[in-house]
Amino acid sequence: MKPVLMVILPLVVIIALGVFCQNILLQKDADKISLQLEKLEKNVELKNWGKAESGAKQIDRIWKPTRFAWQILIDHAEVDRIDESLVRAKKSIFLKEQSDSLVEISVLRQMLLHLPEKERPHIENIF
Protein backbone atom coordinates (compact mmCIF):
# COMPACT_ATOMS: atom_id res chain seq x y z
CA MET A 1 0.00 0.00 0.00
CA LYS A 2 2.85 2.42 0.79
CA PRO A 3 4.45 2.15 -2.66
CA VAL A 4 1.12 2.90 -4.30
CA LEU A 5 0.67 6.01 -2.14
CA MET A 6 4.23 7.11 -2.88
CA VAL A 7 3.39 7.05 -6.59
CA ILE A 8 -0.16 8.41 -6.47
CA LEU A 9 0.45 11.31 -4.04
CA PRO A 10 3.16 13.07 -6.12
CA LEU A 11 1.10 12.46 -9.24
CA VAL A 12 -1.94 14.14 -7.67
CA VAL A 13 0.20 17.08 -6.52
CA ILE A 14 1.72 17.53 -9.98
CA ILE A 15 -1.68 17.40 -11.67
CA ALA A 16 -3.18 19.85 -9.15
CA LEU A 17 -0.32 22.32 -9.67
CA GLY A 18 -0.65 22.00 -13.42
CA VAL A 19 -4.37 22.68 -13.35
CA PHE A 20 -3.85 25.64 -11.00
CA CYS A 21 -1.16 27.19 -13.20
CA GLN A 22 -3.03 26.63 -16.44
CA ASN A 23 -6.49 27.64 -15.30
CA ILE A 24 -5.92 30.30 -12.68
CA LEU A 25 -2.63 32.02 -13.46
CA LEU A 26 -2.91 32.18 -17.24
CA GLN A 27 -6.53 33.33 -17.17
CA LYS A 28 -5.91 35.95 -14.46
CA ASP A 29 -2.93 37.43 -16.30
CA ALA A 30 -4.73 37.40 -19.65
CA ASP A 31 -7.77 39.15 -18.17
CA LYS A 32 -5.61 41.81 -16.51
CA ILE A 33 -3.76 42.65 -19.72
CA SER A 34 -6.96 42.47 -21.76
CA LEU A 35 -8.56 45.07 -19.51
CA GLN A 36 -5.63 47.40 -20.14
CA LEU A 37 -5.90 46.73 -23.87
CA GLU A 38 -9.56 47.77 -23.81
CA LYS A 39 -8.58 51.10 -22.25
CA LEU A 40 -5.82 51.48 -24.82
CA GLU A 41 -8.24 50.76 -27.64
CA LYS A 42 -10.65 53.45 -26.40
CA ASN A 43 -7.83 56.01 -26.26
CA VAL A 44 -6.75 55.14 -29.80
CA GLU A 45 -10.34 55.37 -31.05
CA LEU A 46 -10.59 58.85 -29.52
CA LYS A 47 -7.16 59.73 -30.96
CA ASN A 48 -5.92 60.53 -27.48
CA TRP A 49 -2.34 59.66 -28.39
CA GLY A 50 -0.72 60.84 -25.14
CA LYS A 51 -2.88 58.54 -23.03
CA ALA A 52 -2.50 55.79 -25.61
CA GLU A 53 1.30 55.95 -25.41
CA SER A 54 1.25 55.87 -21.61
CA GLY A 55 -1.27 53.00 -21.74
CA ALA A 56 1.02 51.05 -24.07
CA LYS A 57 3.91 51.59 -21.66
CA GLN A 58 1.70 50.39 -18.78
CA ILE A 59 0.84 47.23 -20.72
CA ASP A 60 4.52 46.68 -21.39
CA ARG A 61 5.27 46.96 -17.65
CA ILE A 62 2.54 44.42 -16.88
CA TRP A 63 3.66 42.09 -19.68
CA LYS A 64 7.34 41.78 -18.64
CA PRO A 65 6.80 39.76 -15.42
CA THR A 66 3.87 37.94 -17.01
CA ARG A 67 6.08 36.97 -19.95
CA PHE A 68 8.60 35.35 -17.62
CA ALA A 69 5.93 33.21 -15.94
CA TRP A 70 4.25 32.28 -19.20
CA GLN A 71 7.50 31.11 -20.78
CA ILE A 72 7.72 28.49 -18.06
CA LEU A 73 4.13 27.33 -18.62
CA ILE A 74 3.47 27.54 -22.36
CA ASP A 75 5.05 27.26 -25.78
CA HIS A 76 7.73 29.92 -26.40
CA ALA A 77 6.43 30.57 -29.91
CA GLU A 78 3.14 31.84 -28.47
CA VAL A 79 4.96 34.21 -26.15
CA ASP A 80 7.11 35.43 -29.05
CA ARG A 81 4.00 36.13 -31.14
CA ILE A 82 2.55 38.20 -28.31
CA ASP A 83 5.85 40.10 -28.03
CA GLU A 84 5.84 40.85 -31.75
CA SER A 85 2.24 42.02 -31.70
CA LEU A 86 2.90 44.25 -28.70
CA VAL A 87 5.88 45.85 -30.44
CA ARG A 88 3.81 46.48 -33.59
CA ALA A 89 0.99 47.99 -31.52
CA LYS A 90 3.34 50.29 -29.63
CA LYS A 91 5.02 51.45 -32.84
CA SER A 92 1.67 52.09 -34.54
CA ILE A 93 0.58 54.15 -31.57
CA PHE A 94 3.86 56.08 -31.59
CA LEU A 95 3.36 56.81 -35.32
CA LYS A 96 -0.27 57.78 -34.62
CA GLU A 97 -1.64 55.25 -37.10
CA GLN A 98 -5.16 54.74 -35.82
CA SER A 99 -6.29 51.87 -38.05
CA ASP A 100 -3.04 49.90 -37.69
CA SER A 101 -3.08 50.43 -33.93
CA LEU A 102 -6.66 49.23 -33.58
CA VAL A 103 -6.01 46.14 -35.68
CA GLU A 104 -2.90 45.21 -33.72
CA ILE A 105 -4.59 45.80 -30.35
CA SER A 106 -7.46 43.53 -31.41
CA VAL A 107 -5.05 40.82 -32.56
CA LEU A 108 -3.13 41.08 -29.31
CA ARG A 109 -6.29 40.83 -27.23
CA GLN A 110 -7.45 37.80 -29.21
CA MET A 111 -4.12 36.03 -28.68
CA LEU A 112 -4.08 36.79 -24.97
CA LEU A 113 -7.65 35.65 -24.35
CA HIS A 114 -7.41 32.58 -26.56
CA LEU A 115 -4.18 31.28 -25.07
CA PRO A 116 -5.54 30.18 -21.66
CA GLU A 117 -8.41 28.41 -23.41
CA LYS A 118 -6.01 26.73 -25.80
CA GLU A 119 -3.75 25.55 -22.98
CA ARG A 120 -6.60 24.26 -20.82
CA PRO A 121 -6.75 20.45 -20.79
CA HIS A 122 -9.93 19.65 -22.73
CA ILE A 123 -10.77 16.69 -24.86
CA GLU A 124 -10.85 18.86 -28.00
CA ASN A 125 -7.33 20.15 -27.21
CA ILE A 126 -6.02 16.59 -26.96
CA PHE A 127 -7.48 15.14 -30.16
VMD Tcl script that builds the backbone (N, CA, C; Angstrom):
set m [mol new atoms 381]
animate dup $m
set s [atomselect $m all]
$s set {name element resname resid chain x y z} {
  {N N MET 1 A 0.817 -1.199 0.000}
  {CA C MET 1 A 0.000 0.000 0.000}
  {C C MET 1 A 0.857 1.258 0.000}
  {N N LYS 2 A 1.975 1.249 0.745}
  {CA C LYS 2 A 2.848 2.418 0.786}
  {C C LYS 2 A 3.436 2.764 -0.580}
  {N N PRO 3 A 3.908 1.789 -1.336}
  {CA C PRO 3 A 4.452 2.151 -2.658}
  {C C PRO 3 A 3.408 2.780 -3.574}
  {N N VAL 4 A 2.175 2.331 -3.463}
  {CA C VAL 4 A 1.118 2.901 -4.296}
  {C C VAL 4 A 0.876 4.359 -3.910}
  {N N LEU 5 A 0.849 4.638 -2.600}
  {CA C LEU 5 A 0.668 6.012 -2.136}
  {C C LEU 5 A 1.842 6.898 -2.535}
  {N N MET 6 A 3.051 6.337 -2.516}
  {CA C MET 6 A 4.234 7.108 -2.883}
  {C C MET 6 A 4.224 7.473 -4.367}
  {N N VAL 7 A 3.509 6.742 -5.162}
  {CA C VAL 7 A 3.391 7.051 -6.586}
  {C C VAL 7 A 2.197 7.970 -6.834}
  {N N ILE 8 A 1.078 7.673 -6.211}
  {CA C ILE 8 A -0.155 8.414 -6.467}
  {C C ILE 8 A -0.105 9.827 -5.884}
  {N N LEU 9 A 0.421 9.999 -4.682}
  {CA C LEU 9 A 0.449 11.308 -4.044}
  {C C LEU 9 A 1.234 12.346 -4.856}
  {N N PRO 10 A 2.458 12.069 -5.285}
  {CA C PRO 10 A 3.160 13.065 -6.116}
  {C C PRO 10 A 2.437 13.329 -7.438}
  {N N LEU 11 A 1.835 12.294 -7.999}
  {CA C LEU 11 A 1.101 12.462 -9.243}
  {C C LEU 11 A -0.081 13.413 -9.062}
  {N N VAL 12 A -0.801 13.263 -7.977}
  {CA C VAL 12 A -1.943 14.140 -7.675}
  {C C VAL 12 A -1.461 15.581 -7.454}
  {N N VAL 13 A -0.346 15.743 -6.763}
  {CA C VAL 13 A 0.199 17.080 -6.521}
  {C C VAL 13 A 0.619 17.738 -7.836}
  {N N ILE 14 A 1.278 16.992 -8.692}
  {CA C ILE 14 A 1.718 17.530 -9.982}
  {C C ILE 14 A 0.526 17.919 -10.844}
  {N N ILE 15 A -0.483 17.093 -10.887}
  {CA C ILE 15 A -1.683 17.404 -11.674}
  {C C ILE 15 A -2.396 18.627 -11.104}
  {N N ALA 16 A -2.508 18.706 -9.781}
  {CA C ALA 16 A -3.175 19.848 -9.152}
  {C C ALA 16 A -2.421 21.143 -9.440}
  {N N LEU 17 A -1.111 21.124 -9.362}
  {CA C LEU 17 A -0.316 22.316 -9.669}
  {C C LEU 17 A -0.462 22.706 -11.142}
  {N N GLY 18 A -0.480 21.721 -11.997}
  {CA C GLY 18 A -0.650 21.997 -13.420}
  {C C GLY 18 A -1.980 22.642 -13.721}
  {N N VAL 19 A -3.030 22.116 -13.140}
  {CA C VAL 19 A -4.373 22.680 -13.347}
  {C C VAL 19 A -4.430 24.095 -12.780}
  {N N PHE 20 A -3.851 24.303 -11.611}
  {CA C PHE 20 A -3.848 25.638 -11.003}
  {C C PHE 20 A -3.125 26.636 -11.906}
  {N N CYS 21 A -1.944 26.277 -12.353}
  {CA C CYS 21 A -1.161 27.191 -13.199}
  {C C CYS 21 A -1.874 27.477 -14.509}
  {N N GLN 22 A -2.390 26.457 -15.145}
  {CA C GLN 22 A -3.033 26.634 -16.443}
  {C C GLN 22 A -4.333 27.415 -16.326}
  {N N ASN 23 A -5.161 27.045 -15.379}
  {CA C ASN 23 A -6.488 27.644 -15.303}
  {C C ASN 23 A -6.508 28.985 -14.593}
  {N N ILE 24 A -5.825 29.089 -13.499}
  {CA C ILE 24 A -5.921 30.296 -12.683}
  {C C ILE 24 A -4.921 31.361 -13.122}
  {N N LEU 25 A -3.652 31.023 -13.168}
  {CA C LEU 25 A -2.631 32.020 -13.456}
  {C C LEU 25 A -2.732 32.573 -14.878}
  {N N LEU 26 A -2.836 31.703 -15.858}
  {CA C LEU 26 A -2.913 32.177 -17.238}
  {C C LEU 26 A -4.154 33.040 -17.452}
  {N N GLN 27 A -5.285 32.585 -16.966}
  {CA C GLN 27 A -6.526 33.333 -17.168}
  {C C GLN 27 A -6.483 34.677 -16.453}
  {N N LYS 28 A -5.973 34.704 -15.232}
  {CA C LYS 28 A -5.905 35.951 -14.463}
  {C C LYS 28 A -5.012 36.974 -15.163}
  {N N ASP 29 A -3.849 36.532 -15.611}
  {CA C ASP 29 A -2.930 37.433 -16.302}
  {C C ASP 29 A -3.515 37.922 -17.622}
  {N N ALA 30 A -4.132 37.027 -18.374}
  {CA C ALA 30 A -4.725 37.401 -19.651}
  {C C ALA 30 A -5.857 38.409 -19.450}
  {N N ASP 31 A -6.670 38.217 -18.444}
  {CA C ASP 31 A -7.767 39.149 -18.169}
  {C C ASP 31 A -7.241 40.524 -17.765}
  {N N LYS 32 A -6.178 40.537 -16.968}
  {CA C LYS 32 A -5.607 41.807 -16.512}
  {C C LYS 32 A -5.051 42.612 -17.691}
  {N N ILE 33 A -4.325 41.951 -18.569}
  {CA C ILE 33 A -3.763 42.647 -19.721}
  {C C ILE 33 A -4.862 43.028 -20.707}
  {N N SER 34 A -5.850 42.178 -20.863}
  {CA C SER 34 A -6.963 42.470 -21.763}
  {C C SER 34 A -7.723 43.718 -21.320}
  {N N LEU 35 A -7.894 43.883 -20.032}
  {CA C LEU 35 A -8.561 45.068 -19.513}
  {C C LEU 35 A -7.778 46.329 -19.883}
  {N N GLN 36 A -6.470 46.266 -19.762}
  {CA C GLN 36 A -5.626 47.400 -20.142}
  {C C GLN 36 A -5.699 47.652 -21.652}
  {N N LEU 37 A -5.786 46.583 -22.426}
  {CA C LEU 37 A -5.896 46.730 -23.873}
  {C C LEU 37 A -7.216 47.392 -24.276}
  {N N GLU 38 A -8.281 47.109 -23.538}
  {CA C GLU 38 A -9.559 47.766 -23.809}
  {C C GLU 38 A -9.444 49.270 -23.600}
  {N N LYS 39 A -8.786 49.674 -22.518}
  {CA C LYS 39 A -8.576 51.100 -22.251}
  {C C LYS 39 A -7.719 51.722 -23.349}
  {N N LEU 40 A -6.694 50.999 -23.756}
  {CA C LEU 40 A -5.823 51.480 -24.817}
  {C C LEU 40 A -6.600 51.658 -26.113}
  {N N GLU 41 A -7.442 50.698 -26.422}
  {CA C GLU 41 A -8.244 50.757 -27.639}
  {C C GLU 41 A -9.161 51.981 -27.638}
  {N N LYS 42 A -9.775 52.281 -26.503}
  {CA C LYS 42 A -10.646 53.453 -26.401}
  {C C LYS 42 A -9.863 54.740 -26.629}
  {N N ASN 43 A -8.657 54.817 -26.062}
  {CA C ASN 43 A -7.830 56.010 -26.259}
  {C C ASN 43 A -7.412 56.168 -27.711}
  {N N VAL 44 A -7.119 55.071 -28.377}
  {CA C VAL 44 A -6.750 55.144 -29.795}
  {C C VAL 44 A -7.959 55.552 -30.624}
  {N N GLU 45 A -9.133 55.002 -30.321}
  {CA C GLU 45 A -10.344 55.371 -31.055}
  {C C GLU 45 A -10.635 56.867 -30.933}
  {N N LEU 46 A -10.358 57.417 -29.749}
  {CA C LEU 46 A -10.589 58.852 -29.518}
  {C C LEU 46 A -9.409 59.708 -29.969}
  {N N LYS 47 A -8.400 59.064 -30.514}
  {CA C LYS 47 A -7.158 59.734 -30.961}
  {C C LYS 47 A -6.495 60.514 -29.834}
  {N N ASN 48 A -6.585 59.950 -28.639}
  {CA C ASN 48 A -5.917 60.532 -27.481}
  {C C ASN 48 A -4.539 59.877 -27.393}
  {N N TRP 49 A -3.617 60.342 -28.203}
  {CA C TRP 49 A -2.337 59.660 -28.395}
  {C C TRP 49 A -1.448 59.702 -27.161}
  {N N GLY 50 A -1.528 60.759 -26.366}
  {CA C GLY 50 A -0.722 60.835 -25.143}
  {C C GLY 50 A -1.104 59.736 -24.157}
  {N N LYS 51 A -2.405 59.605 -23.923}
  {CA C LYS 51 A -2.878 58.540 -23.028}
  {C C LYS 51 A -2.634 57.160 -23.632}
  {N N ALA 52 A -2.734 57.071 -24.951}
  {CA C ALA 52 A -2.502 55.788 -25.612}
  {C C ALA 52 A -1.048 55.353 -25.441}
  {N N GLU 53 A -0.117 56.287 -25.589}
  {CA C GLU 53 A 1.301 55.946 -25.413}
  {C C GLU 53 A 1.592 55.533 -23.976}
  {N N SER 54 A 1.026 56.256 -23.007}
  {CA C SER 54 A 1.251 55.871 -21.608}
  {C C SER 54 A 0.559 54.541 -21.292}
  {N N GLY 55 A -0.587 54.286 -21.918}
  {CA C GLY 55 A -1.266 53.004 -21.736}
  {C C GLY 55 A -0.457 51.856 -22.313}
  {N N ALA 56 A 0.171 52.089 -23.462}
  {CA C ALA 56 A 1.017 51.054 -24.068}
  {C C ALA 56 A 2.222 50.755 -23.180}
  {N N LYS 57 A 2.781 51.787 -22.578}
  {CA C LYS 57 A 3.913 51.586 -21.657}
  {C C LYS 57 A 3.464 50.811 -20.417}
  {N N GLN 58 A 2.252 51.108 -19.944}
  {CA C GLN 58 A 1.704 50.390 -18.782}
  {C C GLN 58 A 1.522 48.910 -19.108}
  {N N ILE 59 A 1.012 48.621 -20.294}
  {CA C ILE 59 A 0.837 47.231 -20.716}
  {C C ILE 59 A 2.188 46.535 -20.802}
  {N N ASP 60 A 3.173 47.237 -21.307}
  {CA C ASP 60 A 4.522 46.677 -21.392}
  {C C ASP 60 A 5.070 46.348 -20.004}
  {N N ARG 61 A 4.820 47.223 -19.035}
  {CA C ARG 61 A 5.273 46.963 -17.654}
  {C C ARG 61 A 4.561 45.751 -17.055}
  {N N ILE 62 A 3.286 45.585 -17.374}
  {CA C ILE 62 A 2.540 44.421 -16.879}
  {C C ILE 62 A 3.019 43.154 -17.585}
  {N N TRP 63 A 3.312 43.253 -18.873}
  {CA C TRP 63 A 3.661 42.085 -19.677}
  {C C TRP 63 A 5.013 41.483 -19.283}
  {N N LYS 64 A 5.991 42.301 -18.914}
  {CA C LYS 64 A 7.338 41.780 -18.645}
  {C C LYS 64 A 7.365 40.680 -17.578}
  {N N PRO 65 A 6.793 40.874 -16.390}
  {CA C PRO 65 A 6.795 39.757 -15.422}
  {C C PRO 65 A 5.873 38.611 -15.842}
  {N N THR 66 A 4.784 38.961 -16.524}
  {CA C THR 66 A 3.867 37.935 -17.008}
  {C C THR 66 A 4.564 37.058 -18.041}
  {N N ARG 67 A 5.346 37.686 -18.900}
  {CA C ARG 67 A 6.081 36.974 -19.950}
  {C C ARG 67 A 6.998 35.918 -19.345}
  {N N PHE 68 A 7.686 36.284 -18.279}
  {CA C PHE 68 A 8.601 35.349 -17.618}
  {C C PHE 68 A 7.850 34.115 -17.117}
  {N N ALA 69 A 6.716 34.332 -16.471}
  {CA C ALA 69 A 5.931 33.212 -15.937}
  {C C ALA 69 A 5.349 32.367 -17.058}
  {N N TRP 70 A 4.871 33.013 -18.106}
  {CA C TRP 70 A 4.253 32.278 -19.200}
  {C C TRP 70 A 5.261 31.439 -19.969}
  {N N GLN 71 A 6.496 31.899 -20.064}
  {CA C GLN 71 A 7.502 31.109 -20.778}
  {C C GLN 71 A 7.767 29.781 -20.086}
  {N N ILE 72 A 7.556 29.736 -18.799}
  {CA C ILE 72 A 7.719 28.487 -18.057}
  {C C ILE 72 A 6.548 27.553 -18.339}
  {N N LEU 73 A 5.358 28.120 -18.536}
  {CA C LEU 73 A 4.132 27.329 -18.620}
  {C C LEU 73 A 3.705 26.947 -20.030}
  {N N ILE 74 A 4.015 27.778 -21.027}
  {CA C ILE 74 A 3.471 27.538 -22.364}
  {C C ILE 74 A 4.564 27.565 -23.421}
  {N N ASP 75 A 4.153 27.292 -24.633}
  {CA C ASP 75 A 5.052 27.257 -25.779}
  {C C ASP 75 A 5.689 28.638 -26.002}
  {N N HIS 76 A 6.999 28.656 -26.210}
  {CA C HIS 76 A 7.726 29.915 -26.396}
  {C C HIS 76 A 7.284 30.647 -27.660}
  {N N ALA 77 A 6.864 29.928 -28.669}
  {CA C ALA 77 A 6.430 30.566 -29.909}
  {C C ALA 77 A 5.212 31.457 -29.667}
  {N N GLU 78 A 4.312 31.035 -28.798}
  {CA C GLU 78 A 3.136 31.838 -28.472}
  {C C GLU 78 A 3.544 33.140 -27.782}
  {N N VAL 79 A 4.473 33.034 -26.865}
  {CA C VAL 79 A 4.963 34.215 -26.152}
  {C C VAL 79 A 5.664 35.158 -27.135}
  {N N ASP 80 A 6.429 34.611 -28.048}
  {CA C ASP 80 A 7.114 35.432 -29.054}
  {C C ASP 80 A 6.116 36.153 -29.951}
  {N N ARG 81 A 5.029 35.490 -30.314}
  {CA C ARG 81 A 4.003 36.134 -31.143}
  {C C ARG 81 A 3.334 37.290 -30.405}
  {N N ILE 82 A 3.114 37.116 -29.114}
  {CA C ILE 82 A 2.545 38.203 -28.308}
  {C C ILE 82 A 3.534 39.361 -28.235}
  {N N ASP 83 A 4.819 39.056 -28.045}
  {CA C ASP 83 A 5.851 40.098 -28.033}
  {C C ASP 83 A 5.852 40.892 -29.332}
  {N N GLU 84 A 5.820 40.188 -30.442}
  {CA C GLU 84 A 5.836 40.846 -31.749}
  {C C GLU 84 A 4.612 41.738 -31.942}
  {N N SER 85 A 3.465 41.249 -31.554}
  {CA C SER 85 A 2.242 42.016 -31.703}
  {C C SER 85 A 2.265 43.253 -30.809}
  {N N LEU 86 A 2.797 43.114 -29.618}
  {CA C LEU 86 A 2.897 44.254 -28.701}
  {C C LEU 86 A 3.840 45.315 -29.256}
  {N N VAL 87 A 4.942 44.899 -29.842}
  {CA C VAL 87 A 5.885 45.849 -30.443}
  {C C VAL 87 A 5.225 46.580 -31.612}
  {N N ARG 88 A 4.499 45.841 -32.458}
  {CA C ARG 88 A 3.811 46.478 -33.588}
  {C C ARG 88 A 2.748 47.466 -33.105}
  {N N ALA 89 A 2.020 47.095 -32.052}
  {CA C ALA 89 A 0.991 47.990 -31.517}
  {C C ALA 89 A 1.618 49.266 -30.958}
  {N N LYS 90 A 2.688 49.113 -30.205}
  {CA C LYS 90 A 3.344 50.292 -29.630}
  {C C LYS 90 A 3.881 51.214 -30.723}
  {N N LYS 91 A 4.473 50.632 -31.748}
  {CA C LYS 91 A 5.023 51.448 -32.843}
  {C C LYS 91 A 3.908 52.144 -33.614}
  {N N SER 92 A 2.805 51.471 -33.847}
  {CA C SER 92 A 1.672 52.086 -34.539}
  {C C SER 92 A 1.107 53.255 -33.736}
  {N N ILE 93 A 1.062 53.075 -32.430}
  {CA C ILE 93 A 0.578 54.153 -31.565}
  {C C ILE 93 A 1.550 55.321 -31.605}
  {N N PHE 94 A 2.840 55.036 -31.546}
  {CA C PHE 94 A 3.860 56.081 -31.594}
  {C C PHE 94 A 3.770 56.870 -32.908}
  {N N LEU 95 A 3.481 56.167 -34.006}
  {CA C LEU 95 A 3.360 56.813 -35.318}
  {C C LEU 95 A 1.975 57.422 -35.550}
  {N N LYS 96 A 1.094 57.248 -34.564}
  {CA C LYS 96 A -0.273 57.781 -34.620}
  {C C LYS 96 A -1.064 57.234 -35.811}
  {N N GLU 97 A -0.902 55.950 -36.052}
  {CA C GLU 97 A -1.641 55.246 -37.102}
  {C C GLU 97 A -2.847 54.573 -36.450}
  {N N GLN 98 A -3.989 55.216 -36.536}
  {CA C GLN 98 A -5.159 54.739 -35.818}
  {C C GLN 98 A -5.608 53.356 -36.280}
  {N N SER 99 A -5.761 53.152 -37.566}
  {CA C SER 99 A -6.289 51.868 -38.046}
  {C C SER 99 A -5.313 50.729 -37.753}
  {N N ASP 100 A -4.021 50.945 -37.983}
  {CA C ASP 100 A -3.035 49.902 -37.688}
  {C C ASP 100 A -3.000 49.584 -36.196}
  {N N SER 101 A -3.092 50.625 -35.382}
  {CA C SER 101 A -3.082 50.428 -33.926}
  {C C SER 101 A -4.275 49.604 -33.470}
  {N N LEU 102 A -5.448 49.950 -33.987}
  {CA C LEU 102 A -6.657 49.233 -33.580}
  {C C LEU 102 A -6.620 47.772 -34.011}
  {N N VAL 103 A -6.124 47.525 -35.204}
  {CA C VAL 103 A -6.012 46.143 -35.677}
  {C C VAL 103 A -5.057 45.358 -34.791}
  {N N GLU 104 A -3.906 45.929 -34.508}
  {CA C GLU 104 A -2.904 45.211 -33.722}
  {C C GLU 104 A -3.356 44.998 -32.274}
  {N N ILE 105 A -4.062 45.961 -31.712}
  {CA C ILE 105 A -4.589 45.797 -30.355}
  {C C ILE 105 A -5.617 44.668 -30.330}
  {N N SER 106 A -6.459 44.607 -31.344}
  {CA C SER 106 A -7.457 43.534 -31.415}
  {C C SER 106 A -6.805 42.166 -31.558}
  {N N VAL 107 A -5.783 42.086 -32.390}
  {CA C VAL 107 A -5.054 40.820 -32.561}
  {C C VAL 107 A -4.401 40.413 -31.250}
  {N N LEU 108 A -3.797 41.359 -30.590}
  {CA C LEU 108 A -3.132 41.082 -29.312}
  {C C LEU 108 A -4.118 40.601 -28.265}
  {N N ARG 109 A -5.265 41.254 -28.192}
  {CA C ARG 109 A -6.286 40.828 -27.229}
  {C C ARG 109 A -6.792 39.427 -27.538}
  {N N GLN 110 A -6.999 39.135 -28.812}
  {CA C GLN 110 A -7.446 37.802 -29.208}
  {C C GLN 110 A -6.428 36.745 -28.801}
  {N N MET 111 A -5.157 37.008 -29.050}
  {CA C MET 111 A -4.120 36.034 -28.680}
  {C C MET 111 A -4.083 35.819 -27.179}
  {N N LEU 112 A -4.150 36.901 -26.422}
  {CA C LEU 112 A -4.083 36.786 -24.966}
  {C C LEU 112 A -5.277 36.042 -24.388}
  {N N LEU 113 A -6.455 36.304 -24.901}
  {CA C LEU 113 A -7.647 35.655 -24.354}
  {C C LEU 113 A -7.806 34.219 -24.846}
  {N N HIS 114 A -7.292 33.925 -26.014}
  {CA C HIS 114 A -7.413 32.579 -26.565}
  {C C HIS 114 A -6.390 31.621 -25.958}
  {N N LEU 115 A -5.254 32.131 -25.564}
  {CA C LEU 115 A -4.179 31.280 -25.072}
  {C C LEU 115 A -4.554 30.448 -23.839}
  {N N PRO 116 A -5.156 31.028 -22.795}
  {CA C PRO 116 A -5.538 30.182 -21.656}
  {C C PRO 116 A -6.528 29.085 -22.043}
  {N N GLU 117 A -7.445 29.420 -22.943}
  {CA C GLU 117 A -8.409 28.412 -23.406}
  {C C GLU 117 A -7.705 27.309 -24.185}
  {N N LYS 118 A -6.756 27.696 -24.988}
  {CA C LYS 118 A -6.010 26.734 -25.801}
  {C C LYS 118 A -5.141 25.813 -24.940}
  {N N GLU 119 A -4.622 26.329 -23.857}
  {CA C GLU 119 A -3.748 25.555 -22.983}
  {C C GLU 119 A -4.509 24.709 -21.963}
  {N N ARG 120 A -5.778 24.996 -21.780}
  {CA C ARG 120 A -6.598 24.256 -20.825}
  {C C ARG 120 A -6.759 22.813 -21.285}
  {N N PRO 121 A -6.610 21.845 -20.380}
  {CA C PRO 121 A -6.751 20.448 -20.786}
  {C C PRO 121 A -8.222 20.065 -21.026}
  {N N HIS 122 A -8.611 20.075 -22.284}
  {CA C HIS 122 A -9.935 19.652 -22.727}
  {C C HIS 122 A -9.777 18.527 -23.718}
  {N N ILE 123 A -10.831 17.795 -23.909}
  {CA C ILE 123 A -10.774 16.688 -24.857}
  {C C ILE 123 A -10.511 17.184 -26.276}
  {N N GLU 124 A -11.089 18.350 -26.643}
  {CA C GLU 124 A -10.853 18.861 -28.000}
  {C C GLU 124 A -9.429 19.384 -28.187}
  {N N ASN 125 A -8.735 19.717 -27.109}
  {CA C ASN 125 A -7.333 20.148 -27.211}
  {C C ASN 125 A -6.394 18.942 -27.331}
  {N N ILE 126 A -6.865 17.788 -26.934}
  {CA C ILE 126 A -6.022 16.587 -26.959}
  {C C ILE 126 A -6.108 15.902 -28.320}
  {N N PHE 127 A -7.304 15.850 -28.883}
  {CA C PHE 127 A -7.481 15.141 -30.158}
  {C C PHE 127 A -7.668 16.093 -31.304}
}
mol reanalyze $m
mol bondsrecalc $m
mol representation Tube
mol addrep $m
